[in-house]
Amino acid sequence: MEIQGLIEAADRGKWGPVQLLVGTERLFIDRAVAALRRACVGEGDSWNEEVFQAKTASSARIVDAARTIPMLGGQRFVLVRNLHELPDKEHERLAEYFAAPVDSCCMVLTAEKLDGRSKLLKLAKQKSYLYEAQPLKPGAMRSFTATEARRRKLKIDEAAVAALVDAIGTDLAALDDALERLSLYAGEGQPITVSAVEACITRVRVESIWALVDAVSAQDRRQALKAAASLLDDREPPLRILSLLSRQIRMLGRARQALDDGASAEQAAAAAGAPPFKARELARAAGRMDLAKLSRAFQVLCEADLTQKGGKCPPEAALEMTILALTAG
């Protein structure tokens, strides 16, 4: 089922006992989780909410949390992140819960990908628990961008929409941030034009972040730190730079897979969700990143994300440490 329909239903206060969100489009997953949380427990109800990381959780703890009687007659909200990391031995207990969930809990599970043969996925499909969060195709980006602008009550013409999509490709999180930037740049009630996109988005998004990714793929520490400094000078928050870097590395991974499958540079860019005019640059960077390097990069970025969520390191220091790790020989 389409995840956007789930988000709309949750915004109306409707939710089911189990929602399995599978896919790589983080914007849809994050919006779905936020909407379901609001619908179920509202804001700040920590008594009735529990969050698990599948890699370190047991299905027994997850199910026990779901079956716990809600405090003060409310509802329970149980979130399980990265279900694809749950050990196989833990699947049976969770499958039993899928078969007979409780109505007093909204269980939400996220995963980038699951084995189509797994019992959990088969049950989720059978019970209509499954919602897919896949990246939009390039052809759908303009209409989605226009819809997002209307949702924010922004005035943007077709030419500006086209320029924005050309600048950011199919990166929905980048689009979300770009529309926020443009609304502040243009001012309340003012139209967003092509010149606004060029001034506010193109240079930062297409030049600075790609320069950082290119330097990381080449393990050029000096250039990577220089590109990060440029983004900081443009008042990009360090945590946002880390988030952008993570998305671009995932883009490199998709491009590398497409190239390995025999795609052209242009086809690989389309598969990765990159702007068409960045096809050659993306292919060059992806060619430098073999599976081992990509795996290590994902591990470094995951550790950086966990460090930031734990508040253990100042944001700028975390950004610098991450770049140093990514460019280590």
Residue pairs with C-beta under 8 A, 6 or more apart in sequence:
1 128
1 130
1 131
1 132
2 131
2 132
3 21
3 23
3 28
3 29
3 32
3 131
3 132
3 133
4 28
6 19
6 21
6 32
6 35
6 36
6 131
7 28
7 31
7 32
7 35
9 15
10 32
10 35
10 36
10 38
10 39
11 35
11 39
13 39
14 39
15 36
15 39
15 40
15 106
16 106
16 128
16 129
17 101
17 102
17 103
17 105
17 106
17 107
18 97
18 98
18 101
18 107
18 109
18 124
18 127
18 129
19 32
19 36
19 106
19 107
19 108
19 109
19 129
19 131
20 83
20 109
20 111
20 120
20 121
20 124
20 129
20 130
20 131
21 28
21 29
21 32
21 33
21 108
21 109
21 110
21 111
21 131
21 133
22 110
22 111
22 112
22 113
22 114
22 121
22 130
22 131
22 132
22 133
23 29
23 112
23 113
23 132
23 133
23 134
23 135
24 112
24 113
24 133
24 134
24 135
24 250
25 133
25 134
25 135
25 136
25 172
26 133
26 172
26 173
26 247
27 172
27 173
27 175
27 176
28 133
28 172
29 110
29 133
32 108
32 131
32 133
33 79
33 108
33 110
36 77
36 106
36 108
37 49
37 77
37 79
39 106
40 75
40 76
40 77
40 106
41 48
41 49
41 74
41 75
41 76
41 77
45 74
45 77
47 71
47 72
48 70
48 71
48 74
48 75
48 76
48 77
49 76
49 77
49 78
49 79
50 65
50 76
50 77
50 78
50 79
51 78
51 79
51 80
51 81
52 61
52 62
52 65
52 78
52 79
52 80
52 81
53 81
53 82
53 85
54 80
54 81
54 82
54 83
54 84
54 85
54 86
54 109
55 82
55 85
55 86
57 80
57 86
57 90
58 90
59 86
59 90
59 91
59 92
59 93
59 94
59 97
60 93
62 78
62 80
62 94
62 97
62 107
63 93
63 94
63 96
63 97
65 76
65 78
66 76
66 78
66 97
66 101
66 102
66 105
66 107
67 102
67 105
68 76
68 105
69 104
70 76
70 104
70 105
75 104
75 105
75 106
76 104
76 105
76 106
77 105
77 106
77 108
78 105
78 106
78 107
78 108
79 108
79 109
79 110
80 86
80 107
80 108
80 109
80 110
81 110
82 110
82 111
82 112
83 109
83 110
83 111
83 114
83 120
84 111
84 112
84 113
84 114
86 94
91 118
91 119
91 120
92 119
94 120
95 119
95 120
95 123
97 107
98 120
98 123
98 124
98 127
98 129
99 123
99 127
101 107
114 120
114 121
115 121
121 130
123 129
124 130
135 170
135 172
135 273
136 144
136 170
136 172
137 170
138 165
138 169
138 170
138 270
138 273
141 165
141 169
141 170
141 175
142 158
142 161
142 162
142 165
144 172
144 175
145 156
145 161
145 164
145 165
145 175
145 179
146 156
146 158
146 161
148 175
148 176
148 179
149 155
149 156
149 161
149 179
149 192
152 179
152 183
154 179
154 182
154 183
154 186
154 192
155 189
155 190
155 191
155 192
156 164
156 182
156 191
156 192
157 191
157 192
157 193
159 193
159 194
160 192
160 193
160 194
160 196
160 197
163 194
163 197
163 198
163 202
164 175
164 178
164 182
164 197
164 201
166 275
166 276
166 277
167 178
167 197
167 201
167 202
167 205
167 206
167 275
168 174
168 175
168 178
168 201
168 205
168 206
168 275
169 269
169 272
169 273
169 274
169 275
169 278
170 273
171 247
171 251
171 273
173 243
173 247
174 205
174 244
174 247
177 240
178 200
178 201
178 205
181 200
181 201
182 192
182 196
182 197
182 200
182 201
183 192
185 196
185 199
185 200
186 192
186 193
186 196
204 231
204 234
204 236
206 275
206 278
208 227
208 230
208 231
208 234
208 236
209 227
209 231
209 241
209 244
209 245
209 248
210 248
210 278
210 281
211 223
211 226
211 227
211 230
212 224
212 227
212 228
212 231
212 241
212 245
212 248
212 323
213 245
213 248
213 249
213 252
213 285
214 223
214 281
214 284
214 285
215 221
215 223
215 224
215 226
215 227
215 327
216 224
216 245
216 249
216 297
216 323
216 326
216 327
217 252
217 285
217 286
217 288
217 289
218 285
218 288
219 326
219 327
219 328
219 329
220 327
221 323
221 324
221 327
224 323
224 326
224 327
225 320
225 323
228 241
228 319
228 320
228 323
231 241
232 238
232 241
232 316
236 244
237 315
238 315
238 316
238 318
238 319
239 308
239 315
239 318
239 319
241 319
242 301
242 304
242 305
242 308
242 318
242 319
242 322
245 301
245 322
246 301
246 305
249 294
249 297
249 298
249 301
250 298
251 272
251 273
251 274
251 282
252 272
252 282
252 285
252 286
252 289
252 294
253 286
253 289
253 294
253 298
254 268
254 271
254 272
254 273
255 268
255 269
255 271
255 272
255 274
255 282
255 283
255 285
255 286
256 268
256 286
256 287
256 289
256 290
256 291
256 294
257 271
258 267
258 268
258 271
258 272
259 265
259 268
259 283
259 286
259 287
263 271
265 279
265 280
265 282
265 283
266 276
266 279
268 279
268 282
268 283
268 286
269 275
269 276
269 278
269 279
269 282
269 283
270 276
272 282
272 286
274 282
289 297
297 326
300 322
300 325
300 326
301 322
301 326
304 318
304 321
304 322
307 313
307 318
308 315
308 318
313 321
